[in-house]
């Protein structure tokens, strides 16, 4: 029974606690007013009137419901976190400039191959490896370049350019076709890699049907990632509010609380993102061992290769 309750509790915990944090922010923002029990007009007067007919538990239940709804609206899920990091995130790497001096360079994640590898698996490029294996199977099946271009809407070579390449390159038409196919796969590599990254949530749904133990591991990591990512922003805002309140009172205590809160927020964001990678790794592992299949790979494997031409010998008459 506990095993059945825990997954539901994980989904309930994140929006509830996140919502309570945002309600506290709103309460502090409005001046931390505590309504008087003698108030008889306005919204607080209505609440005081209702408390005469309801218990404290009922009021707490209503407040929890409001917090839960607020939390649902502002919680950060794994999909949103991945999109935000891919769009706005960056890494710093040391590279040589034009003067051959080592400098720090800002690399946006969307243009950084190492970032895409980290999405696939912390230890390397599992998704890219699976993609390249599919490319190798295309080469082995000798898939013609034209259906490959047509399937993925790549620009098709003009007949004149194609004939010119056949005349200039060594190896004849077969070598030209191989080179064009290789160029097409090289062009498709970053695009299909991104499609596989975005396919992870869909693959997780497949995993729920194929292997419940692996899905439970994915669900735990995903839920913990969303919890950490969702509570980090309100904690940071609360830290700033405490610092502002400290300016009119104990500045030192307010500063310490603000610094501690901001540091905690950064740590939560970092650990939350690591949990995103952990949940992704579970799905990628299931993909690697064949428990589930990727639509991107299936689409590549569905391309038909050239069948070797067989010349039927003339019948022997004699």
DAGISUL-V819113 format. One record per residue. RES is the residue in one small letter. PHI is phi in whole degrees, 0 to 359 (* if undefined). Layout:
{{RES | PHI} {RES | PHI}}
//
This chain:
{{x | *} {x | 299} {x | 296} {x | 282} {x | 283} {x | 302} {x | 302} {x | 294} {x | 294} {x | 298} {x | 288} {x | 277} {x | 296} {x | 299} {x | 294} {x | 293} {x | 293} {x | 299} {x | 297} {x | 299} {x | 298} {x | 291} {x | 293} {x | 296} {x | 300} {x | 296} {x | 298} {x | 294} {x | 297} {x | 269} {x | 94} {x | 54} {x | 287} {x | 254} {x | 294} {x | 279} {x | 291} {x | 272} {x | 294} {x | 238} {x | 240} {x | 73} {x | 296} {x | 291} {x | 296} {x | 294} {x | 297} {x | 298} {x | 293} {x | 291} {x | 295} {x | 287} {x | 245} {x | 233} {x | 267} {x | 297} {x | 298} {x | 293} {x | 297} {x | 296} {x | 295} {x | 296} {x | 298} {x | 295} {x | 296} {x | 298} {x | 298} {x | 296} {x | 295} {x | 299} {x | 297} {x | 299} {x | 288} {x | 248} {x | 293} {x | 257} {x | 268} {x | 295} {x | 298} {x | 296} {x | 298} {x | 295} {x | 295} {x | 295} {x | 294} {x | 294} {x | 274} {x | 249} {x | 286} {x | 205} {x | 236} {x | 253} {x | 230} {x | 277} {x | 223} {x | 274} {x | 272} {x | 297} {x | 270} {x | 61} {x | 254} {x | 283} {x | 228} {x | 280} {x | 236} {x | 276} {x | 245} {x | 298} {x | 299} {x | 292} {x | 252} {x | 252} {x | 296} {x | 296} {x | 294} {x | 297} {x | 292} {x | 293} {x | 294} {x | 288} {x | 193} {x | 301} {x | 273} {x | 168} {x | 240} {x | 296} {x | 296} {x | 295} {x | 297} {x | 296} {x | 293} {x | 292} {x | 296} {x | 294} {x | 297} {x | 296} {x | 293} {x | 296} {x | 297} {x | 294} {x | 278} {x | 57} {x | 293} {x | 296} {x | 286} {x | 296} {x | 296} {x | 294} {x | 296} {x | 292} {x | 296} {x | 250} {x | 55} {x | 272} {x | 298} {x | 268} {x | 292} {x | 289} {x | 298} {x | 294} {x | 295} {x | 297} {x | 295} {x | 294} {x | 294} {x | 294} {x | 278} {x | 271} {x | 271} {x | 284} {x | 103} {x | 75} {x | 296} {x | 299} {x | 290} {x | 297} {x | 299} {x | 295} {x | 293} {x | 295} {x | 296} {x | 296} {x | 296} {x | 294} {x | 294} {x | 295} {x | 292} {x | 284} {x | 305} {x | 294} {x | 293} {x | 289} {x | 298} {x | 293} {x | 298} {x | 291} {x | 300} {x | 287} {x | 276} {x | 306} {x | 300} {x | 293} {x | 295} {x | 297} {x | 296} {x | 297} {x | 296} {x | 298} {x | 278} {x | 272} {x | 212} {x | 294} {x | 296} {x | 294} {x | 295} {x | 299} {x | 295} {x | 298} {x | 294} {x | 297} {x | 295} {x | 296} {x | 296} {x | 292} {x | 296} {x | 295} {x | 296} {x | 294} {x | 291} {x | 282} {x | 273} {x | 296} {x | 299} {x | 295} {x | 295} {x | 297} {x | 293} {x | 300} {x | 297} {x | 296} {x | 297} {x | 296} {x | 294} {x | 296} {x | 295} {x | 292} {x | 296} {x | 262} {x | 217} {x | 273} {x | 295} {x | 297} {x | 295} {x | 295} {x | 295} {x | 298} {x | 296} {x | 294} {x | 296} {x | 298} {x | 294} {x | 294} {x | 297} {x | 298} {x | 296} {x | 297} {x | 297} {x | 297} {x | 297} {x | 296} {x | 291} {x | 295} {x | 293} {x | 297} {x | 292} {x | 299} {x | 296} {x | 297} {x | 295} {x | 296} {x | 298} {x | 298} {x | 294} {x | 295} {x | 298} {x | 298} {x | 291} {x | 291} {x | 273} {x | 88} {x | 293} {x | 230} {x | 234} {x | 263} {x | 296} {x | 297} {x | 291} {x | 300} {x | 295} {x | 293} {x | 291} {x | 281} {x | 291} {x | 274} {x | 270} {x | 288} {x | 274} {x | 297} {x | 288} {x | 241} {x | 271} {x | 281} {x | 294} {x | 294} {x | 296} {x | 276} {x | 254} {x | 189}}
//
